[in-house]
Amino acid sequence: CKRLNGLGMQPVVLGRASPGALSVRASRWTESAHRFLKRCADAGNVEACFILGM
């Protein structure tokens, strides 16, 4: 599990995360969700950049 979790946080994977994986409702917004979206945006994910820019 730790190895799979580590692979899931690689920039290549975060940069290609699907819009479904990035969807966060406003009522469920948390600091950890923000950090995840920030990592995706830093990896070049356009959807994450859009969500953070809203």
PQR file with spaces between the fields and no chain letter, atoms N, CA, C, O and H, PARSE charges and radii, in Angstrom:
ATOM       1  N    CYS     1       0.815   -1.199    0.000 -0.4000 1.5000
ATOM       2  CA   CYS     1       0.000    0.000    0.000 -0.0000 2.0000
ATOM       3  C    CYS     1       0.860    1.266    0.000  0.5500 1.7000
ATOM       4  O    CYS     1       0.557    2.227   -0.708 -0.5500 1.4000
ATOM       5  N    LYS     2       1.924    1.264    0.789 -0.4000 1.5000
ATOM       6  CA   LYS     2       2.771    2.451    0.848 -0.0000 2.0000
ATOM       7  C    LYS     2       3.416    2.734   -0.502  0.5500 1.7000
ATOM       8  O    LYS     2       3.554    3.887   -0.909 -0.5500 1.4000
ATOM       9  H    LYS     2       2.170    0.483    1.364  0.4000 1.0000
ATOM      10  N    ARG     3       3.809    1.668   -1.190 -0.4000 1.5000
ATOM      11  CA   ARG     3       4.438    1.854   -2.498 -0.0000 2.0000
ATOM      12  C    ARG     3       3.437    2.417   -3.505  0.5500 1.7000
ATOM      13  O    ARG     3       3.770    3.315   -4.278 -0.5500 1.4000
ATOM      14  H    ARG     3       3.697    0.731   -0.860  0.4000 1.0000
ATOM      15  N    LEU     4       2.213    1.891   -3.497 -0.4000 1.5000
ATOM      16  CA   LEU     4       1.178    2.387   -4.401 -0.0000 2.0000
ATOM      17  C    LEU     4       0.829    3.836   -4.075  0.5500 1.7000
ATOM      18  O    LEU     4       0.637    4.647   -4.980 -0.5500 1.4000
ATOM      19  H    LEU     4       1.942    1.161   -2.869  0.4000 1.0000
ATOM      20  N    ASN     5       0.747    4.163   -2.794 -0.4000 1.5000
ATOM      21  CA   ASN     5       0.463    5.537   -2.388 -0.0000 2.0000
ATOM      22  C    ASN     5       1.587    6.467   -2.847  0.5500 1.7000
ATOM      23  O    ASN     5       1.331    7.579   -3.309 -0.5500 1.4000
ATOM      24  H    ASN     5       0.904    3.504   -2.058  0.4000 1.0000
ATOM      25  N    GLY     6       2.818    6.008   -2.718 -0.4000 1.5000
ATOM      26  CA   GLY     6       3.952    6.809   -3.167 -0.0000 2.0000
ATOM      27  C    GLY     6       3.938    7.035   -4.669  0.5500 1.7000
ATOM      28  O    GLY     6       4.252    8.128   -5.140 -0.5500 1.4000
ATOM      29  H    GLY     6       3.025    5.105   -2.342  0.4000 1.0000
ATOM      30  N    LEU     7       3.576    6.005   -5.418 -0.4000 1.5000
ATOM      31  CA   LEU     7       3.491    6.143   -6.872 -0.0000 2.0000
ATOM      32  C    LEU     7       2.360    7.081   -7.273  0.5500 1.7000
ATOM      33  O    LEU     7       2.463    7.796   -8.270 -0.5500 1.4000
ATOM      34  H    LEU     7       3.321    5.117   -5.035  0.4000 1.0000
ATOM      35  N    GLY     8       1.289    7.078   -6.500 -0.4000 1.5000
ATOM      36  CA   GLY     8       0.153    7.945   -6.803 -0.0000 2.0000
ATOM      37  C    GLY     8       0.443    9.415   -6.602  0.5500 1.7000
ATOM      38  O    GLY     8      -0.287   10.263   -7.115 -0.5500 1.4000
ATOM      39  H    GLY     8       1.205    6.497   -5.690  0.4000 1.0000
ATOM      40  N    MET     9       1.492    9.735   -5.867 -0.4000 1.5000
ATOM      41  CA   MET     9       1.840   11.129   -5.621 -0.0000 2.0000
ATOM      42  C    MET     9       2.977   11.616   -6.517  0.5500 1.7000
ATOM      43  O    MET     9       3.506   12.707   -6.310 -0.5500 1.4000
ATOM      44  H    MET     9       2.085    9.046   -5.451  0.4000 1.0000
ATOM      45  N    GLN    10       3.351   10.815   -7.504 -0.4000 1.5000
ATOM      46  CA   GLN    10       4.375   11.227   -8.459 -0.0000 2.0000
ATOM      47  C    GLN    10       3.806   12.319   -9.371  0.5500 1.7000
ATOM      48  O    GLN    10       2.629   12.267   -9.729 -0.5500 1.4000
ATOM      49  H    GLN    10       2.921    9.928   -7.672  0.4000 1.0000
ATOM      50  N    PRO    11       4.626   13.308   -9.749 -0.5600 1.5000
ATOM      51  CA   PRO    11       4.142   14.398  -10.605  0.2800 2.0000
ATOM      52  C    PRO    11       3.533   13.935  -11.922  0.5500 1.7000
ATOM      53  O    PRO    11       2.598   14.562  -12.420 -0.5500 1.4000
ATOM      54  N    VAL    12       4.039   12.862  -12.489 -0.4000 1.5000
ATOM      55  CA   VAL    12       3.489   12.366  -13.758 -0.0000 2.0000
ATOM      56  C    VAL    12       2.040   11.929  -13.565  0.5500 1.7000
ATOM      57  O    VAL    12       1.186   12.202  -14.408 -0.5500 1.4000
ATOM      58  H    VAL    12       4.798   12.353  -12.086  0.4000 1.0000
ATOM      59  N    VAL    13       1.771   11.256  -12.464 -0.4000 1.5000
ATOM      60  CA   VAL    13       0.415   10.777  -12.178 -0.0000 2.0000
ATOM      61  C    VAL    13      -0.497   11.949  -11.835  0.5500 1.7000
ATOM      62  O    VAL    13      -1.627   12.017  -12.318 -0.5500 1.4000
ATOM      63  H    VAL    13       2.465   11.034  -11.779  0.4000 1.0000
ATOM      64  N    LEU    14      -0.015   12.870  -11.005 -0.4000 1.5000
ATOM      65  CA   LEU    14      -0.828   14.021  -10.608 -0.0000 2.0000
ATOM      66  C    LEU    14      -1.149   14.912  -11.800  0.5500 1.7000
ATOM      67  O    LEU    14      -2.229   15.499  -11.865 -0.5500 1.4000
ATOM      68  H    LEU    14       0.903   12.815  -10.613  0.4000 1.0000
ATOM      69  N    GLY    15      -0.234   15.015  -12.724 -0.4000 1.5000
ATOM      70  CA   GLY    15      -0.449   15.843  -13.906 -0.0000 2.0000
ATOM      71  C    GLY    15      -1.507   15.285  -14.841  0.5500 1.7000
ATOM      72  O    GLY    15      -2.060   16.019  -15.660 -0.5500 1.4000
ATOM      73  H    GLY    15       0.644   14.538  -12.671  0.4000 1.0000
ATOM      74  N    ARG    16      -1.794   13.996  -14.729 -0.4000 1.5000
ATOM      75  CA   ARG    16      -2.776   13.353  -15.601 -0.0000 2.0000
ATOM      76  C    ARG    16      -4.022   12.895  -14.850  0.5500 1.7000
ATOM      77  O    ARG    16      -4.803   12.106  -15.382 -0.5500 1.4000
ATOM      78  H    ARG    16      -1.344   13.400  -14.064  0.4000 1.0000
ATOM      79  N    ALA    17      -4.218   13.370  -13.635 -0.4000 1.5000
ATOM      80  CA   ALA    17      -5.397   12.983  -12.850 -0.0000 2.0000
ATOM      81  C    ALA    17      -6.670   13.434  -13.565  0.5500 1.7000
ATOM      82  O    ALA    17      -6.723   14.526  -14.131 -0.5500 1.4000
ATOM      83  H    ALA    17      -3.584   14.010  -13.203  0.4000 1.0000
ATOM      84  N    SER    18      -7.681   12.589  -13.533 -0.4000 1.5000
ATOM      85  CA   SER    18      -8.933   12.874  -14.248 -0.0000 2.0000
ATOM      86  C    SER    18      -9.743   13.940  -13.514  0.5500 1.7000
ATOM      87  O    SER    18      -9.564   14.135  -12.312 -0.5500 1.4000
ATOM      88  H    SER    18      -7.638   11.702  -13.074  0.4000 1.0000
ATOM      89  N    PRO    19     -10.631   14.627  -14.225 -0.5600 1.5000
ATOM      90  CA   PRO    19     -11.495   15.622  -13.580  0.2800 2.0000
ATOM      91  C    PRO    19     -12.340   15.016  -12.455  0.5500 1.7000
ATOM      92  O    PRO    19     -12.642   15.700  -11.477 -0.5500 1.4000
ATOM      93  N    GLY    20     -12.721   13.757  -12.582 -0.4000 1.5000
ATOM      94  CA   GLY    20     -13.495   13.108  -11.524 -0.0000 2.0000
ATOM      95  C    GLY    20     -12.705   12.964  -10.233  0.5500 1.7000
ATOM      96  O    GLY    20     -13.269   13.049   -9.143 -0.5500 1.4000
ATOM      97  H    GLY    20     -12.476   13.202  -13.377  0.4000 1.0000
ATOM      98  N    ALA    21     -11.409   12.749  -10.353 -0.4000 1.5000
ATOM      99  CA   ALA    21     -10.560   12.630   -9.168 -0.0000 2.0000
ATOM     100  C    ALA    21     -10.325   13.984   -8.513  0.5500 1.7000
ATOM     101  O    ALA    21      -9.975   14.057   -7.335 -0.5500 1.4000
ATOM     102  H    ALA    21     -10.950   12.680  -11.239  0.4000 1.0000
ATOM     103  N    LEU    22     -10.516   15.052   -9.274 -0.4000 1.5000
ATOM     104  CA   LEU    22     -10.246   16.392   -8.762 -0.0000 2.0000
ATOM     105  C    LEU    22     -11.479   17.102   -8.223  0.5500 1.7000
ATOM     106  O    LEU    22     -11.358   18.160   -7.605 -0.5500 1.4000
ATOM     107  H    LEU    22     -10.801   14.993  -10.231  0.4000 1.0000
ATOM     108  N    SER    23     -12.653   16.545   -8.446 -0.4000 1.5000
ATOM     109  CA   SER    23     -13.876   17.251   -8.057 -0.0000 2.0000
ATOM     110  C    SER    23     -14.035   17.266   -6.537  0.5500 1.7000
ATOM     111  O    SER    23     -14.011   16.224   -5.881 -0.5500 1.4000
ATOM     112  H    SER    23     -12.751   15.687   -8.949  0.4000 1.0000
ATOM     113  N    VAL    24     -14.198   18.470   -5.999 -0.4000 1.5000
ATOM     114  CA   VAL    24     -14.400   18.671   -4.568 -0.0000 2.0000
ATOM     115  C    VAL    24     -15.558   19.638   -4.414  0.5500 1.7000
ATOM     116  O    VAL    24     -15.521   20.749   -4.944 -0.5500 1.4000
ATOM     117  H    VAL    24     -14.217   19.316   -6.532  0.4000 1.0000
ATOM     118  N    ARG    25     -16.572   19.226   -3.701 -0.4000 1.5000
ATOM     119  CA   ARG    25     -17.704   20.123   -3.453 -0.0000 2.0000
ATOM     120  C    ARG    25     -17.297   21.194   -2.446  0.5500 1.7000
ATOM     121  O    ARG    25     -16.443   20.963   -1.590 -0.5500 1.4000
ATOM     122  H    ARG    25     -16.602   18.323   -3.271  0.4000 1.0000
ATOM     123  N    ALA    26     -17.903   22.340   -2.558 -0.4000 1.5000
ATOM     124  CA   ALA    26     -17.563   23.453   -1.668 -0.0000 2.0000
ATOM     125  C    ALA    26     -17.821   23.103   -0.209  0.5500 1.7000
ATOM     126  O    ALA    26     -17.077   23.534    0.672 -0.5500 1.4000
ATOM     127  H    ALA    26     -18.597   22.527   -3.254  0.4000 1.0000
ATOM     128  N    SER    27     -18.859   22.332    0.051 -0.4000 1.5000
ATOM     129  CA   SER    27     -19.169   21.974    1.436 -0.0000 2.0000
ATOM     130  C    SER    27     -18.172   20.972    2.010  0.5500 1.7000
ATOM     131  O    SER    27     -18.095   20.803    3.227 -0.5500 1.4000
ATOM     132  H    SER    27     -19.463   21.982   -0.665  0.4000 1.0000
ATOM     133  N    ARG    28     -17.414   20.313    1.149 -0.4000 1.5000
ATOM     134  CA   ARG    28     -16.447   19.309    1.603 -0.0000 2.0000
ATOM     135  C    ARG    28     -14.995   19.767    1.417  0.5500 1.7000
ATOM     136  O    ARG    28     -14.074   18.953    1.485 -0.5500 1.4000
ATOM     137  H    ARG    28     -17.477   20.451    0.160  0.4000 1.0000
ATOM     138  N    TRP    29     -14.795   21.055    1.184 -0.4000 1.5000
ATOM     139  CA   TRP    29     -13.454   21.584    0.964 -0.0000 2.0000
ATOM     140  C    TRP    29     -12.659   21.503    2.260  0.5500 1.7000
ATOM     141  O    TRP    29     -13.113   21.975    3.302 -0.5500 1.4000
ATOM     142  H    TRP    29     -15.544   21.715    1.128  0.4000 1.0000
ATOM     143  N    THR    30     -11.486   20.912    2.197 -0.4000 1.5000
ATOM     144  CA   THR    30     -10.613   20.790    3.362 -0.0000 2.0000
ATOM     145  C    THR    30      -9.208   21.226    2.975  0.5500 1.7000
ATOM     146  O    THR    30      -8.905   21.431    1.799 -0.5500 1.4000
ATOM     147  H    THR    30     -11.117   20.528    1.351  0.4000 1.0000
ATOM     148  N    GLU    31      -8.373   21.361    3.966 -0.4000 1.5000
ATOM     149  CA   GLU    31      -6.981   21.729    3.715 -0.0000 2.0000
ATOM     150  C    GLU    31      -6.258   20.630    2.938  0.5500 1.7000
ATOM     151  O    GLU    31      -5.431   20.923    2.075 -0.5500 1.4000
ATOM     152  H    GLU    31      -8.618   21.194    4.921  0.4000 1.0000
ATOM     153  N    SER    32      -6.564   19.378    3.238 -0.4000 1.5000
ATOM     154  CA   SER    32      -5.910   18.282    2.507 -0.0000 2.0000
ATOM     155  C    SER    32      -6.361   18.243    1.047  0.5500 1.7000
ATOM     156  O    SER    32      -5.560   17.928    0.167 -0.5500 1.4000
ATOM     157  H    SER    32      -7.236   19.140    3.939  0.4000 1.0000
ATOM     158  N    ALA    33      -7.622   18.558    0.778 -0.4000 1.5000
ATOM     159  CA   ALA    33      -8.101   18.627   -0.606 -0.0000 2.0000
ATOM     160  C    ALA    33      -7.393   19.756   -1.347  0.5500 1.7000
ATOM     161  O    ALA    33      -7.038   19.610   -2.517 -0.5500 1.4000
ATOM     162  H    ALA    33      -8.272   18.814    1.493  0.4000 1.0000
ATOM     163  N    HIS    34      -7.191   20.875   -0.668 -0.4000 1.5000
ATOM     164  CA   HIS    34      -6.490   22.005   -1.273 -0.0000 2.0000
ATOM     165  C    HIS    34      -5.036   21.630   -1.594  0.5500 1.7000
ATOM     166  O    HIS    34      -4.525   21.960   -2.664 -0.5500 1.4000
ATOM     167  H    HIS    34      -7.480   20.993    0.283  0.4000 1.0000
ATOM     168  N    ARG    35      -4.377   20.937   -0.655 -0.4000 1.5000
ATOM     169  CA   ARG    35      -2.995   20.511   -0.895 -0.0000 2.0000
ATOM     170  C    ARG    35      -2.908   19.559   -2.082  0.5500 1.7000
ATOM     171  O    ARG    35      -1.985   19.658   -2.890 -0.5500 1.4000
ATOM     172  H    ARG    35      -4.793   20.669    0.215  0.4000 1.0000
ATOM     173  N    PHE    36      -3.873   18.627   -2.194 -0.4000 1.5000
ATOM     174  CA   PHE    36      -3.887   17.692   -3.315 -0.0000 2.0000
ATOM     175  C    PHE    36      -4.058   18.432   -4.639  0.5500 1.7000
ATOM     176  O    PHE    36      -3.346   18.156   -5.603 -0.5500 1.4000
ATOM     177  H    PHE    36      -4.623   18.547   -1.537  0.4000 1.0000
ATOM     178  N    LEU    37      -5.001   19.372   -4.685 -0.4000 1.5000
ATOM     179  CA   LEU    37      -5.211   20.148   -5.909 -0.0000 2.0000
ATOM     180  C    LEU    37      -3.986   20.990   -6.247  0.5500 1.7000
ATOM     181  O    LEU    37      -3.639   21.146   -7.418 -0.5500 1.4000
ATOM     182  H    LEU    37      -5.579   19.597   -3.901  0.4000 1.0000
ATOM     183  N    LYS    38      -3.339   21.525   -5.233 -0.4000 1.5000
ATOM     184  CA   LYS    38      -2.132   22.331   -5.446 -0.0000 2.0000
ATOM     185  C    LYS    38      -1.021   21.472   -6.037  0.5500 1.7000
ATOM     186  O    LYS    38      -0.314   21.911   -6.944 -0.5500 1.4000
ATOM     187  H    LYS    38      -3.621   21.398   -4.282  0.4000 1.0000
ATOM     188  N    ARG    39      -0.862   20.240   -5.525 -0.4000 1.5000
ATOM     189  CA   ARG    39       0.147   19.332   -6.082 -0.0000 2.0000
ATOM     190  C    ARG    39      -0.163   19.005   -7.538  0.5500 1.7000
ATOM     191  O    ARG    39       0.737   18.966   -8.377 -0.5500 1.4000
ATOM     192  H    ARG    39      -1.436   19.884   -4.788  0.4000 1.0000
ATOM     193  N    CYS    40      -1.435   18.771   -7.832 -0.4000 1.5000
ATOM     194  CA   CYS    40      -1.835   18.481   -9.215 -0.0000 2.0000
ATOM     195  C    CYS    40      -1.566   19.678  -10.115  0.5500 1.7000
ATOM     196  O    CYS    40      -1.067   19.521  -11.230 -0.5500 1.4000
ATOM     197  H    CYS    40      -2.166   18.803   -7.151  0.4000 1.0000
ATOM     198  N    ALA    41      -1.895   20.871   -9.636 -0.4000 1.5000
ATOM     199  CA   ALA    41      -1.663   22.082  -10.425 -0.0000 2.0000
ATOM     200  C    ALA    41      -0.170   22.301  -10.656  0.5500 1.7000
ATOM     201  O    ALA    41       0.239   22.680  -11.753 -0.5500 1.4000
ATOM     202  H    ALA    41      -2.300   20.998   -8.731  0.4000 1.0000
ATOM     203  N    ASP    42       0.639   22.067   -9.637 -0.4000 1.5000
ATOM     204  CA   ASP    42       2.088   22.219   -9.780 -0.0000 2.0000
ATOM     205  C    ASP    42       2.666   21.206  -10.765  0.5500 1.7000
ATOM     206  O    ASP    42       3.702   21.452  -11.383 -0.5500 1.4000
ATOM     207  H    ASP    42       0.307   21.759   -8.745  0.4000 1.0000
ATOM     208  N    ALA    43       1.988   20.064  -10.906 -0.4000 1.5000
ATOM     209  CA   ALA    43       2.437   19.030  -11.843 -0.0000 2.0000
ATOM     210  C    ALA    43       1.958   19.310  -13.263  0.5500 1.7000
ATOM     211  O    ALA    43       2.284   18.562  -14.185 -0.5500 1.4000
ATOM     212  H    ALA    43       1.146   19.864  -10.404  0.4000 1.0000
ATOM     213  N    GLY    44       1.187   20.383  -13.448 -0.4000 1.5000
ATOM     214  CA   GLY    44       0.758   20.767  -14.786 -0.0000 2.0000
ATOM     215  C    GLY    44      -0.647   20.349  -15.154  0.5500 1.7000
ATOM     216  O    GLY    44      -0.996   20.364  -16.334 -0.5500 1.4000
ATOM     217  H    GLY    44       0.923   20.991  -12.699  0.4000 1.0000
ATOM     218  N    ASN    45      -1.461   19.978  -14.192 -0.4000 1.5000
ATOM     219  CA   ASN    45      -2.834   19.571  -14.473 -0.0000 2.0000
ATOM     220  C    ASN    45      -3.690   20.822  -14.666  0.5500 1.7000
ATOM     221  O    ASN    45      -3.856   21.616  -13.741 -0.5500 1.4000
ATOM     222  H    ASN    45      -1.178   19.965  -13.233  0.4000 1.0000
ATOM     223  N    VAL    46      -4.226   20.990  -15.862 -0.4000 1.5000
ATOM     224  CA   VAL    46      -4.992   22.188  -16.214 -0.0000 2.0000
ATOM     225  C    VAL    46      -6.304   22.252  -15.433  0.5500 1.7000
ATOM     226  O    VAL    46      -6.715   23.333  -15.012 -0.5500 1.4000
ATOM     227  H    VAL    46      -4.091   20.345  -16.614  0.4000 1.0000
ATOM     228  N    GLU    47      -6.961   21.119  -15.235 -0.4000 1.5000
ATOM     229  CA   GLU    47      -8.223   21.094  -14.488 -0.0000 2.0000
ATOM     230  C    GLU    47      -8.017   21.570  -13.054  0.5500 1.7000
ATOM     231  O    GLU    47      -8.836   22.322  -12.526 -0.5500 1.4000
ATOM     232  H    GLU    47      -6.627   20.241  -15.577  0.4000 1.0000
ATOM     233  N    ALA    48      -6.925   21.138  -12.422 -0.4000 1.5000
ATOM     234  CA   ALA    48      -6.637   21.558  -11.053 -0.0000 2.0000
ATOM     235  C    ALA    48      -6.370   23.060  -11.001  0.5500 1.7000
ATOM     236  O    ALA    48      -6.804   23.735  -10.068 -0.5500 1.4000
ATOM     237  H    ALA    48      -6.260   20.528  -12.851  0.4000 1.0000
ATOM     238  N    CYS    49      -5.665   23.579  -11.990 -0.4000 1.5000
ATOM     239  CA   CYS    49      -5.427   25.030  -12.059 -0.0000 2.0000
ATOM     240  C    CYS    49      -6.741   25.785  -12.167  0.5500 1.7000
ATOM     241  O    CYS    49      -6.920   26.821  -11.527 -0.5500 1.4000
ATOM     242  H    CYS    49      -5.313   23.030  -12.748  0.4000 1.0000
ATOM     243  N    PHE    50      -7.657   25.272  -12.972 -0.4000 1.5000
ATOM     244  CA   PHE    50      -8.962   25.903  -13.145 -0.0000 2.0000
ATOM     245  C    PHE    50      -9.742   25.895  -11.836  0.5500 1.7000
ATOM     246  O    PHE    50     -10.318   26.913  -11.452 -0.5500 1.4000
ATOM     247  H    PHE    50      -7.512   24.430  -13.492  0.4000 1.0000
ATOM     248  N    ILE    51      -9.766   24.757  -11.148 -0.4000 1.5000
ATOM     249  CA   ILE    51     -10.512   24.648   -9.891 -0.0000 2.0000
ATOM     250  C    ILE    51      -9.929   25.585   -8.842  0.5500 1.7000
ATOM     251  O    ILE    51     -10.679   26.241   -8.120 -0.5500 1.4000
ATOM     252  H    ILE    51      -9.298   23.930  -11.460  0.4000 1.0000
ATOM     253  N    LEU    52      -8.616   25.660   -8.747 -0.4000 1.5000
ATOM     254  CA   LEU    52      -7.990   26.543   -7.762 -0.0000 2.0000
ATOM     255  C    LEU    52      -8.189   28.009   -8.111  0.5500 1.7000
ATOM     256  O    LEU    52      -8.202   28.861   -7.223 -0.5500 1.4000
ATOM     257  H    LEU    52      -8.006   25.127   -9.334  0.4000 1.0000
ATOM     258  N    GLY    53      -8.341   28.307   -9.386 -0.4000 1.5000
ATOM     259  CA   GLY    53      -8.527   29.688   -9.813 -0.0000 2.0000
ATOM     260  C    GLY    53      -9.932   30.211   -9.627  0.5500 1.7000
ATOM     261  O    GLY    53     -10.162   31.416   -9.736 -0.5500 1.4000
ATOM     262  H    GLY    53      -8.330   27.615  -10.107  0.4000 1.0000
ATOM     263  N    MET    54     -10.878   29.331   -9.349 -0.4000 1.5000
ATOM     264  CA   MET    54     -12.276   29.750   -9.200 -0.0000 2.0000
ATOM     265  C    MET    54     -12.481   30.506   -7.916  0.5500 1.7000
ATOM     266  O    MET    54     -13.597   30.935   -7.624 -0.5500 1.4000
ATOM     267  H    MET    54     -10.692   28.353   -9.261  0.4000 1.0000
